[in-house]
Amino acid sequence: MTQYFGTVCQGKLFLNTDIPGHNIDKLPAASAEHCQALCTDKPSYTYFSYTRNFYCYLKSTPSQEPKVQTPVQGVTSGFSLKNCPSKLVCQGKLFLNTDIPGHNIDKLPAASAEHCQALCTDKPSCTYFTYNSRNFQCYLKENPSIMVTSTNVIATSGIPVHFCQMDN
């Protein structure tokens, strides 16, 4: 079954579904919600597909009328929230017991993973971070092409929230 969407607000995520179209950009993302926020933040993107290997495919079509295709396992798709009266509330994603090794651009002292996230958000080139709870260090990282994770009980990793306002 094919569904068409107009220019109304479509905040719903479509699980196990790919929306075909013009892939404009491919970025690492921690979740489908993060992918939707990236799509909303950029003027030329109208919808996206997020894969479980942490990639966000930002898309656009000339007609602005993408259609939902046959379900695809492991893919979540959705639309920019540009046409919504108010964007979704910012929810920073943190991954407990997770390290994202390599690609360090800075190492700073931090009181918590949330503090580390704020430090990453304040640095435009930071694409993700890892906080070490044993030595209270925040490792800011930059690699827009890949985000490989590993298990580490003293680490919490996450993504910046460049696309929304942070709480005090």
C-alpha positions in Angstrom: 0.0 0.0 0.0 1.3 3.5 -0.9 0.6 6.5 1.2 1.2 10.1 0.2 1.8 13.0 2.5 1.1 16.7 2.0 2.7 19.7 3.7 1.0 19.1 7.0 3.0 18.3 10.2 4.0 14.7 10.2 5.8 14.0 13.5 5.1 10.3 13.4 8.0 7.8 12.8 7.4 4.9 10.4 9.1 1.8 11.8 10.6 -0.8 9.5 9.8 1.5 6.5 12.0 3.2 4.0 10.8 6.3 2.1 12.5 6.3 -1.3 13.9 9.5 -2.7 16.8 11.7 -3.3 19.5 11.1 -0.6 21.1 14.5 -0.2 23.3 13.7 2.8 24.3 10.8 5.1 25.2 11.6 8.7 25.8 9.5 11.8 22.8 9.7 14.2 22.2 8.1 17.6 18.5 7.5 17.0 15.6 8.1 14.6 14.6 11.1 16.8 18.1 12.6 16.4 17.8 12.0 12.6 14.5 13.8 12.6 16.0 16.7 14.4 18.9 16.9 11.9 16.3 16.9 9.1 14.3 19.6 10.7 17.4 21.8 11.3 18.5 21.9 7.7 16.3 23.9 5.2 16.8 21.7 2.2 15.8 18.4 3.8 12.1 17.3 3.9 12.3 13.7 5.1 14.7 11.0 6.2 15.4 7.3 6.7 17.4 6.1 9.7 19.2 2.7 9.7 20.1 0.7 12.8 23.8 1.1 12.0 23.5 4.7 13.2 23.1 6.4 9.8 20.7 9.1 8.9 19.9 9.6 5.2 18.5 13.1 4.7 16.3 13.4 1.7 14.3 15.7 -0.5 12.0 15.4 -3.5 11.1 18.0 -6.1 7.4 17.4 -5.6 7.6 17.4 -1.8 5.2 14.4 -2.0 7.3 11.4 -1.0 5.6 8.0 -0.8 6.0 5.3 1.8 7.4 2.1 0.2 7.2 -1.5 1.2 8.4 -2.1 4.7 12.2 -2.6 5.2 13.4 -4.3 8.4 15.6 -2.1 10.5 14.8 1.2 8.8 12.8 4.0 10.5 11.6 6.9 8.4 9.9 10.2 8.9 9.5 13.8 8.0 11.0 17.2 9.0 9.1 19.0 11.7 9.4 22.3 9.8 5.7 22.4 9.1 4.8 21.7 12.7 3.5 24.6 14.9 6.3 23.9 17.5 9.2 21.5 17.2 9.6 18.6 19.5 11.2 19.2 22.9 14.9 18.5 22.9 15.8 15.1 24.3 19.5 14.5 24.5 20.5 10.9 24.0 23.0 9.3 26.3 24.3 5.7 26.0 25.4 4.2 29.3 28.3 1.8 29.4 29.2 2.8 25.8 32.5 4.1 24.5 33.0 5.7 21.0 36.7 5.2 20.6 39.0 7.5 18.5 38.5 10.7 16.6 39.2 12.9 19.7 39.4 16.7 19.1 39.5 17.8 22.7 39.7 16.4 26.2 38.1 18.5 29.0 37.3 18.0 32.7 33.5 17.4 33.2 31.3 16.8 36.2 28.9 14.5 34.5 27.9 13.0 31.1 25.3 15.8 30.8 28.0 18.4 31.4 30.1 16.6 28.7 27.1 16.8 26.3 26.9 20.6 27.0 30.6 21.0 26.2 30.1 19.0 23.0 27.1 21.1 22.0 29.1 24.3 22.6 31.7 23.2 20.1 30.2 23.2 16.5 32.7 20.7 15.2 31.8 18.1 17.9 29.7 15.3 16.4 29.7 13.0 19.5 31.4 12.5 22.8 32.5 10.0 25.5 32.5 10.8 29.2 34.8 8.7 31.5 33.3 8.6 35.0 36.5 7.2 36.6 38.6 10.3 35.7 35.9 12.8 35.0 37.1 13.5 31.5 35.1 14.5 28.5 36.4 13.4 25.1 34.9 15.5 22.3 35.0 13.8 19.0 34.6 14.7 15.4 33.9 12.3 12.6 30.8 13.0 10.5 31.2 9.7 8.5 31.2 7.0 11.1 30.3 6.3 14.8 31.5 2.9 16.1 30.6 2.0 19.6 32.1 -0.5 22.1 31.0 -1.6 25.7 32.8 0.1 28.6 31.4 0.2 32.1 33.0 3.5 33.0 31.9 5.3 29.8 28.8 7.2 28.8 28.6 8.5 25.2 26.2 10.6 23.3 25.5 13.2 20.8 25.4 17.0 21.0 22.1 18.9 20.8 23.1 21.5 18.3 19.5 21.4 16.9 17.7 22.5 20.1 17.9 24.6 23.2 19.6 22.9 26.2 18.0 23.1 29.7 19.8 24.9 32.4 
